[in-house]
Amino acid sequence: MIKKGTKLYSIFKGACPKCHEESMYSTKNPYILTDTLKINDHCSNCKTKYRLEPSFFYGSMYVSYGVGIAFAVAAFVISYLLLEASLNVTFISIIGTLVVFGPLIMRLSRNIWINLFMHYDKSLAKQ
């Protein structure tokens, strides 16, 4: 279990990077595709503004590339090395993995990006 107050908590939960009290997203489920990237304007607990500047989350595209590669490598290792599938099946499994986990990859990338610029403040957390 990931402890509240750590960057990993905010990244995997999608919680406010300052207080970890609420989700940054209007819908917690990333697979509701119309709402995957809809983010609240600010945290209702600590009033942290999530969009630090216009187009702030464009930088998360760079993070998304790395996260996508990690998922693709994991799919390759599982299908080709562990299950000993053919290269064609392995390629299809990589594509399938990226499609299925696409919304999750997008959210993880945004969470990682904002956590590079904001830090947890224990004084803002609810007691």
C-alpha positions as CSV (number, residue, x, y, z in Angstrom):
1,M,0.0,0.0,0.0
2,I,1.2,3.4,-0.9
3,K,1.4,5.9,1.9
4,K,-0.4,9.2,1.8
5,G,2.1,12.1,1.6
6,T,4.3,10.4,-1.0
7,K,4.5,11.4,-4.7
8,L,3.5,7.9,-5.7
9,Y,0.3,8.3,-3.8
10,S,-0.6,11.4,-5.8
11,I,0.5,9.8,-9.1
12,F,-1.4,6.5,-8.7
13,K,-4.5,7.9,-7.0
14,G,-4.7,11.1,-9.2
15,A,-4.9,13.1,-5.9
16,C,-4.2,16.7,-5.5
17,P,-0.4,17.0,-5.4
18,K,-0.5,19.5,-2.5
19,C,-2.9,18.0,0.0
20,H,-3.8,14.5,-1.4
21,E,-7.4,15.0,-0.3
22,E,-9.3,14.9,-3.5
23,S,-9.0,13.7,-7.1
24,M,-7.8,16.1,-9.7
25,Y,-10.2,14.7,-12.2
26,S,-13.9,15.4,-12.5
27,T,-14.5,11.6,-13.1
28,K,-12.3,9.1,-11.3
29,N,-12.8,6.4,-14.0
30,P,-10.3,7.0,-16.9
31,Y,-12.3,4.7,-19.2
32,I,-15.1,7.2,-19.5
33,L,-13.5,8.5,-22.7
34,T,-15.4,11.8,-22.9
35,D,-14.0,12.6,-19.4
36,T,-10.6,11.0,-19.4
37,L,-8.7,14.3,-19.5
38,K,-11.3,16.6,-17.8
39,I,-9.5,18.0,-14.8
40,N,-10.9,20.2,-12.0
41,D,-9.8,23.9,-12.0
42,H,-8.7,23.7,-8.4
43,C,-8.7,21.6,-5.3
44,S,-11.8,22.2,-3.1
45,N,-9.7,21.4,0.0
46,C,-6.5,23.5,-0.4
47,K,-7.5,25.7,-3.4
48,T,-4.5,24.6,-5.4
49,K,-4.8,25.6,-9.1
50,Y,-4.1,22.6,-11.3
51,R,-3.4,24.4,-14.5
52,L,-0.3,26.4,-13.6
53,E,-0.3,28.1,-17.0
54,P,-2.1,27.8,-20.3
55,S,-1.2,24.5,-22.1
56,F,0.6,23.3,-18.9
57,F,-0.2,19.7,-19.6
58,Y,1.4,19.6,-23.1
59,G,4.6,18.6,-21.3
60,S,2.9,15.4,-20.1
61,M,3.1,14.2,-23.7
62,Y,6.8,13.7,-23.2
63,V,6.1,11.7,-20.1
64,S,3.4,9.8,-21.9
65,Y,5.9,8.5,-24.4
66,G,8.1,7.0,-21.7
67,V,5.1,5.5,-19.9
68,G,3.8,4.0,-23.1
69,I,7.2,2.5,-23.8
70,A,7.2,0.9,-20.3
71,F,3.8,-0.6,-21.0
72,A,4.9,-1.8,-24.5
73,V,8.1,-3.4,-23.0
74,A,6.0,-5.1,-20.3
75,A,3.7,-6.5,-23.0
76,F,6.7,-7.7,-25.0
77,V,8.3,-9.5,-22.1
78,I,5.0,-11.2,-21.1
79,S,3.9,-12.3,-24.5
80,Y,7.3,-13.1,-26.2
81,L,9.6,-14.1,-23.4
82,L,7.2,-15.6,-20.9
83,L,4.4,-17.0,-23.1
84,E,6.7,-17.7,-26.0
85,A,4.3,-16.3,-28.6
86,S,5.3,-15.6,-32.2
87,L,6.5,-12.1,-33.2
88,N,3.1,-11.4,-34.9
89,V,1.1,-12.3,-31.8
90,T,3.6,-10.3,-29.7
91,F,3.2,-7.2,-31.9
92,I,-0.6,-7.5,-31.7
93,S,-0.4,-7.8,-27.9
94,I,1.7,-4.7,-27.7
95,I,-0.8,-2.7,-29.8
96,G,-3.7,-4.1,-27.8
97,T,-1.9,-3.2,-24.5
98,L,-1.4,0.4,-25.7
99,V,-5.0,0.7,-26.8
100,V,-6.5,-0.8,-23.7
101,F,-4.3,1.1,-21.3
102,G,-4.3,4.3,-23.3
103,P,-6.6,6.3,-21.0
104,L,-4.7,5.1,-18.0
105,I,-1.4,6.1,-19.6
106,M,-2.7,9.6,-20.3
107,R,-3.8,10.1,-16.7
108,L,-0.6,8.6,-15.2
109,S,1.4,11.0,-17.5
110,R,-0.5,14.0,-16.3
111,N,-0.1,12.9,-12.7
112,I,3.6,12.5,-13.1
113,W,4.0,15.8,-14.9
114,I,2.1,17.9,-12.2
115,N,4.0,16.1,-9.4
116,L,7.3,17.3,-10.9
117,F,6.3,20.9,-10.2
118,M,4.2,20.6,-7.0
119,H,5.0,19.0,-3.6
120,Y,3.0,17.6,-0.7
121,D,2.3,20.0,2.1
122,K,1.2,18.2,5.3
123,S,-0.3,21.4,6.7
124,L,-2.9,21.5,4.0
125,A,-4.1,17.9,4.6
126,K,-7.3,17.4,6.6
127,Q,-6.8,16.3,10.1
